[in-house]
């Protein structure tokens, strides 16, 4: 694993059934593109987050790919529909075995 990072999720703790909820997910990660060089001229190895996925009660509701041009500490904002009480799991995967997982619970009434 390359390095650890902190993740943060912002979303409502409860919602009415059928409501559209906004989710904000961020991973603190330096994101090295692989295109830079050290002062001595050696290339700096690429170290980026490659994918982000969110599952809602084990059903994938959002997924995206990242590329070397993505900035550090990527913030992802997306929506989903509150269908039932359960757990949303957020997973970031990247170079050098990087993986970060976070979970949030939502109560649907």
PyMOL commands that set and color helices and strands:
alter all, ss='L'
color gray80, all
select helices_A, chain A and resi 95-97
alter helices_A, ss='H'
color red, helices_A
select strands_A, chain A and resi 7-10+14-15+20-27+49-56+59-65+75-81+86-94+99-108
alter strands_A, ss='S'
color yellow, strands_A
deselect
rebuild
show_as cartoon
